[in-house]
Amino acid sequence: MPTPPRGGDFDIQQVTTQLEQGDFRGIWHYTVQKAQKYLLSG
């Protein structure tokens, strides 16, 4: 499995862990954060 470039990418492992814990608010926050960073970077 190729390693994704660092920086603005989605950490699927973190999301999976949060899903297992039922931390949907955490996932939402993380997703919004990544989206904002992505949009701001161009």
N, C-alpha and C positions, 0 to 999 in steps of 0.2 A: 504494500500500500504506500503510494507516494506521500511524502510529507508536504502539506500545504505551505505556501509561503507565509512568513510571519507578518504580523501586523493586522491588517483589516479582515482576516478570515475568521470563519465560523469555527468555533471549537466544538465539534460534534461530541467529543468525549464529555465535555462539561455539560452540554445540553442533555446528553443521555443520562448522566448522573442525576441531574436535576429532575428529569422526567421520572426516574426510578424513585426519587424521594417525593414526587408529587409537587415539586417547587415550580408551579406554573408562573407565579409572579416573578420569580427569579429568571425564568426563561424569557418572559416578556421583556423584562428590564434589559437583559443581556441582548436580546434581539434588537430592541429599539436603540440601544447603545451602539451596536455594530452598524445598524442602518444609518444612524446619524453620522458616524465616523466615515462610512462609505460615501454618503452623500456629500459631506463636507470636503472629503479628499478629492472629489471630482467626478 
